[in-house]
């Protein structure tokens, strides 16, 4: 009886922990949605530099996923994801987490979700709404990151690929699902994101929780 009682206590504790995790994620998603609906500029949270797997574990777990939960990403996850992808990690010099050829910093990030499309301002660590258009043509994930370039230099593709790798490793390290894709209707995406002249989408990453 004592063993059965202890097992029941452990089960309740585990279920409670999962419930709390679910509540935290739902609260995060609600906070992000509320921020979207009440302001054109969303202040992202500072990056949590203590989370995630060590790099070798993240590499070991990296995989491409094409099936996602429909649960919205939390504000915390979106904040950390964008910073890891191409945020500023050396504020005194304005340098980013992803390198670029000759430090041209020719890569920019946009996200699209059910609430519309947003540009990531890496300098201010904010999301700025650019349109009400949801550019996710297949909507396989609750959010898609678009990696956008403003250069046709031969090394631009490498710069975009480095940002893409940051996204993949971050997702692997914190238990999110993603896949790197180059297929998309680039004209429709550029129009939906209201890209300035000379800017073009290069890669897109659906991101979400595992199904």
Long-range contacts (C-beta under 8 A, 24 or more apart in sequence): 24-74, 25-71, 25-74, 25-209, 26-71, 27-74, 28-73, 28-74, 28-75, 28-76, 28-77, 29-71, 29-72, 29-73, 29-74, 29-75, 31-74, 31-75, 32-72, 32-73, 32-74, 32-75, 32-78, 33-72, 33-115, 35-75, 36-115, 36-116, 36-118, 36-129, 37-115, 40-128, 40-129, 41-126, 41-127, 41-128, 41-129, 42-118, 42-126, 42-127, 42-128, 42-129, 43-125, 43-126, 44-75, 44-78, 44-79, 44-82, 44-83, 44-125, 44-126, 44-127, 45-75, 45-76, 45-79, 45-80, 46-79, 46-125, 47-79, 47-80, 47-83, 47-84, 47-87, 48-76, 48-80, 51-80, 51-173, 51-174, 52-170, 52-173, 52-174, 53-172, 53-173, 53-174, 55-169, 55-173, 57-173, 58-169, 58-170, 58-172, 58-173, 59-169, 59-172, 61-172, 61-173, 62-168, 62-169, 62-172, 63-172, 64-178, 64-179, 64-180, 65-177, 65-178, 65-179, 65-210, 66-140, 66-179, 66-206, 67-140, 67-177, 67-210, 67-211, 68-140, 68-141, 68-142, 68-177, 68-206, 68-207, 68-208, 68-209, 68-210, 68-211, 69-142, 69-208, 69-209, 69-210, 69-211, 70-142, 70-208, 71-142, 71-208, 71-209, 72-113, 72-142, 72-143, 73-142, 73-143, 73-176, 73-207, 73-208, 73-209, 77-174, 77-176, 78-111, 78-127, 78-143, 79-125, 80-170, 80-174, 81-145, 81-167, 81-170, 81-171, 81-176, 81-207, 82-109, 82-111, 82-120, 82-122, 82-127, 82-145, 83-125, 84-166, 84-167, 84-169, 84-170, 85-109, 85-145, 85-163, 85-166, 85-167, 85-170, 86-120, 86-122, 86-163, 86-166, 87-122, 87-125, 88-122, 88-123, 88-125, 94-123, 96-122, 97-166, 98-159, 98-162, 98-163, 98-166, 99-159, 99-162, 100-159, 100-162, 101-153, 101-155, 101-156, 101-158, 101-159, 102-155, 104-151, 104-153, 104-159, 106-149, 106-150, 106-151, 106-153, 106-156, 106-159, 107-147, 107-148, 107-149, 107-156, 107-159, 107-160, 107-163, 108-147, 108-148, 108-149, 108-150, 108-199, 109-145, 109-146, 109-147, 109-148, 109-163, 110-145, 110-146, 110-148, 110-193, 110-195, 110-201, 111-143, 111-144, 111-145, 111-146, 112-136, 112-143, 112-144, 112-146, 112-192, 112-193, 113-142, 113-143, 113-144, 114-142, 117-192, 117-193, 117-194, 119-193, 130-193, 130-194, 131-192, 131-193, 131-194, 133-191, 133-192, 133-193, 134-192, 135-188, 135-189, 135-192, 135-193, 136-206, 137-184, 137-185, 137-188, 140-206, 141-177, 141-178, 141-206, 141-207, 141-208, 142-207, 142-208, 143-206, 143-207, 143-208, 144-204, 144-205, 144-206, 144-207, 145-204, 145-205, 145-207, 146-189, 146-193, 146-201, 146-203, 146-204, 147-201, 147-202, 147-203, 147-204, 147-205, 148-193, 148-195, 148-199, 148-200, 148-201, 148-202, 149-199, 149-200, 149-202, 150-196, 150-198, 150-199, 150-200, 156-202, 157-202, 160-202, 160-203, 161-203, 163-203, 164-203, 164-205, 167-205, 167-207, 168-205, 171-207, 175-210, 176-207, 176-208, 176-209, 176-210, 177-207, 177-208, 177-209, 177-210, 177-211, 178-205, 178-206, 178-207, 178-208, 179-205, 179-206, 180-205, 181-205, 181-206
